[in-house]
């Protein structure tokens, strides 16, 4: 099943990394405050996304982003 890894930016400049099989639905959930991690900093803007062949691959990339702890490095990854 295809999946997407994505990068969001909040109005306060905070970044959020995620992965999903349905990006449109997931962005709507973030906008509605469905996720406690992102609810307080809404609205969020999609900065970048990239498709993967499987959810497992997308989740692995998301975990890599979170280990990096550097949104500028993540942005550079999306831009290459």
VENTA-V409382 format. One line per field, one symbol per residue. ss: DSSP state (@ for helix, = for strand, . for the rest). burial: 1 if it has 16 or more other ideal C-beta (glycine too) atoms within 10 Angstrom, else 0. A space follows every 50 residues. Layout:
BEGIN
ss: ???
burial: ???
END
This chain:
BEGIN
ss: ..========....======..@@@@@@@@@@...@@@@....======= ==..@@@@@@@@@@@@@@..@@@@@@@@@.
burial: 00111111110000111111001001100100000001001001000010 010010011011001000001001001000
END
